[in-house]
Amino acid sequence: MQKIEKLKEFLQASPADSFLKHALALEYIKAGDDTSARVLFEEILSTHPDYIGSYYHLAGLLEKNGDTEAAIKWYEKGMAAAKAAGDQHAFNELQMAYDDLIS
């Protein structure tokens, strides 16, 4: 819980910092607060659709919680964003997770 509070403090000083939001979302997942994590990931991706790593984690979170349709959508959006950014590594990771989910 201490990490969450510290990240929240940092975010108060830099509320638009996607890296801090992403880190906080990952801490929320560790703490079992999937709803808060989802809100943060979606916020990041609505304002910074080029923040590729958040697609993978959001889709994985949705998959874990049984929302397969939404997970597929976010994996697909992530693959498109990774391709547009020329990030082949991220594209491959998203593609593998996507293929595992749909097969």
C-alpha positions in Angstrom: 0.0 0.0 0.0 3.0 2.3 0.6 3.9 2.3 -3.1 0.4 3.2 -4.1 0.4 6.2 -1.7 3.8 7.3 -3.0 2.7 7.1 -6.6 -0.5 9.0 -5.8 1.7 11.8 -4.3 3.9 11.9 -7.4 0.7 12.1 -9.6 -0.5 15.0 -7.7 2.6 16.9 -8.8 2.5 15.5 -12.4 -1.2 14.5 -13.1 -0.6 13.9 -16.8 2.4 11.6 -16.4 1.5 8.3 -18.2 4.4 6.5 -16.7 3.3 7.2 -13.2 -0.3 6.3 -14.0 0.9 3.0 -15.6 3.0 2.2 -12.5 0.1 3.0 -10.2 -2.2 0.7 -12.3 0.2 -2.1 -12.0 0.4 -1.6 -8.2 -3.4 -1.6 -8.1 -3.4 -5.0 -9.8 -0.9 -6.3 -7.3 -3.2 -5.1 -4.5 -6.3 -6.7 -6.1 -8.0 -3.5 -7.1 -8.6 -4.4 -10.8 -11.3 -1.7 -11.2 -8.9 1.2 -10.3 -6.2 -0.4 -12.6 -8.7 -0.6 -15.5 -9.7 3.0 -15.1 -6.1 4.2 -15.1 -5.1 2.1 -18.2 -8.2 3.3 -20.1 -7.4 6.9 -19.1 -3.8 6.5 -20.3 -4.9 5.1 -23.6 -7.6 7.7 -24.2 -5.0 10.5 -23.9 -1.8 8.8 -25.0 -2.8 6.0 -27.5 0.9 5.5 -28.2 1.6 4.3 -24.7 1.9 0.7 -26.0 2.6 -1.2 -22.8 -0.7 -0.2 -21.3 -2.6 -2.1 -24.1 -1.0 -5.4 -23.1 -1.7 -4.9 -19.4 -5.3 -3.7 -19.8 -6.1 -6.5 -22.2 -4.5 -9.0 -19.8 -6.5 -7.6 -16.9 -9.7 -7.9 -18.9 -8.9 -11.4 -20.0 -8.2 -12.4 -16.3 -11.6 -11.0 -15.3 -13.4 -12.9 -18.0 -14.2 -9.9 -20.3 -12.9 -11.7 -23.4 -14.6 -9.4 -25.9 -13.0 -6.3 -24.4 -9.7 -8.0 -24.1 -9.7 -8.9 -27.8 -10.6 -5.3 -28.7 -7.7 -3.9 -26.6 -5.2 -6.5 -27.9 -6.2 -5.5 -31.5 -5.9 -1.8 -30.7 -2.5 -2.4 -29.1 -1.2 -4.4 -32.1 -2.3 -1.5 -34.4 -0.6 1.1 -32.2 2.6 -1.0 -32.0 2.7 -1.5 -35.7 2.2 2.2 -36.3 5.0 3.0 -33.8 7.3 0.4 -35.5 7.6 -1.4 -32.2 7.9 -5.0 -33.4 8.7 -6.4 -30.0 5.5 -5.0 -28.4 3.5 -6.1 -31.5 4.8 -9.7 -31.1 3.9 -9.8 -27.4 0.5 -8.5 -28.1 0.0 -10.9 -31.0 1.0 -13.9 -28.9 -1.3 -13.0 -26.1 -4.1 -12.3 -28.6 -3.5 -15.7 -30.4 -3.5 -17.5 -27.0 -6.8 -15.9 -26.1 -8.7 -16.6 -29.4 -7.4 -20.1 -29.9 
